Amino acid sequence: MKSVALHSLGCKVNRYETDVMGQKLQECGYKIVPFDEMADIYIINTCSVTAIADHKSRQMLHRAKRKNPESVVVACGCYVETDKEGVKLDDSIDLIVGNNKKADIVGILDEYFREKEDNSEGCTDKVLGGISVTEINDPEQQYERMELASMPGHTRAYIKIQDGCNQFCTYCIIPYARGRIRSRDEADIIDEVNKLAKDGCKEIVLTGIHISSYGVDKGESALLPLLQKLNDIEGIERIRLSSLEPRIITKEVAFGMAALSKVCPHFHLSLQSGSNDTLKRMNRHYSAEEYMDSVKLLREAYELPAITTDVIVGFPGETEETFEESRKFAEDINFYEMHVFKYSPRKGTVAAKMEDQLTDREKTARSNVLLTMTKQQSKEYREKFIGKTEKILWEDMEKIGGKNYMIGLTTRYIRVAAPEDKAKELNIFSGSITEHTLNSFLRDDTLLI
């Protein structure tokens, strides 16, 4: 029995795919061990969204080979697709698996070890020389079928519903790493969710590279009809959506989702900038005014929906004036949370070649302004729920300030804690959904029952 350690970098899609690979390997007799332990095989599902992500991917690959020089180090994921020559020349990597070959991981490893055994007597071919390249797929392809059969010990599961992106934002390399949009068959999604529900899963998070485009490659948007069917699955109590594009939030979609009891009132609407000038240079396919309209629709359809977002500061050509436009826009929207990123040039993208690149000092100063604002906005949003009774999905135990607390989340993704002794008294345990009154702050990002 060979031991395998898996590590996922980057997005929730990678995490889902890593879970599926681990499950397939375990079903076929491989032993799954933690990544920091000695293993026969290390599989790193890499990320390439930024140059820093590339660097982290290389670090993890090299760390695995240092941990066990005799191990087989497998590189898969987006970094493999965006730096094909680099991974071929990397002595730490033994096996390369393209993005749409992850479902075949068992067969790829089995073939690798067969070839290695056949060539063991004095042969110095490319397999023994350190690298064996599987096909790195053409981006024009069908959706790769992957499925989770169970999530032992977990109450929440990520469900991948599509792959690829057609947006081609000027700062983003992902369409080149993941290819064009490809939607998963609705029947496969429903089948997977049914299985997970029977295994005890309470919450599903629909994820993909660009889930707003779900169904578009087959004719028209099919996200709302999918949600309507998932809402009927017995055992699933919550449906959460990962990042959405603002243009998908029409009146029909906003009120259609609000009519579904299991869809969480938590929406991550990607913004990137509140300046129309910057949005245009980013090749984002909406204006600040359209974004505001989408937020207003959600706030009409839901009571106090949690609106979260991503914002990039220091994009090439961003002036003090356009940054102030973006800052004021974010202030007016009053997000629950903003994830703030300093622009990082990504080789191979249009933005990396643009003029008027900003200094790191300028980016840091602007980032700090937004980080200060979002911290205050987040605290004010959480304050609205003190004294309210909320349903909480309890998930795990965590030590905070030297004491043990049970940790859970509300439907709006507000983090909630209960002291261990109170949790026992109230029969709160991991995997349960219970209703409690939120009393006060334990710390800025956590409310206490």
PyMOL commands that set and color helices and strands:
alter all, ss='L'
color gray80, all
select helices_A, chain A and resi 12-27+51-67+78-82+84-89+99-118+174-178+186-198+211-213+216-218+223-230+246-248+251-258+276-282+288-301+320-333+351-353+360-383+420-425
alter helices_A, ss='H'
color red, helices_A
select strands_A, chain A and resi 3-8+31-32+41-46+72-77+95-97+132-133+156-163+182-183+203-208+238-241+266-268+306-313+337-342+389-400+403-409+415-419+433-437+440-443+446-448
alter strands_A, ss='S'
color yellow, strands_A
deselect
rebuild
show_as cartoon
